Amino acid sequence: MAEKEIVSSDTIFSSDNVQLEEKLTTTKVGYHLAIFVLIYIAVVTIVILINYFRHTPSLPAVSGLDSALLGNYDQLSNTARDQAVELFDTFVHKSMIPVLTAILGYIFGVRGSDGEG
């Protein structure tokens, strides 16, 4: 039977152990940030879709179709679509996707540096 070794607290709390715990903590914070950003992206996307459907004009009646009415309908639907695309581009694509990419890059970079990945 092997002898039990008495270890001092200095050995237990050496810098290697503290750094490992610090990495785990920052990784957990990264996961929480990534989840928060994904939830933000989902909520903003849903709000933009609701806004789009509320501002999209209803289809004109088939009985009274003429080229002027169809042109107005086309212009209004294009305006609603362009507004939704611009909102998505501003609030999600240009602002939050780079943030999410940076967070995920950090998480997987830290994971990969330990040799886990």
Secondary structure, DSSP 8 states (H G I E B T S, - for coil): --------HHHHT-HHHHHHHHHHHHHHHHHHHHHHHHHHHHHHHHHHHHHHHHHS-----STT--HHHHHHHHHHHHHHHHHHHHHHIIIIITTHHHHHHHHHHHHHHHHHHTT--
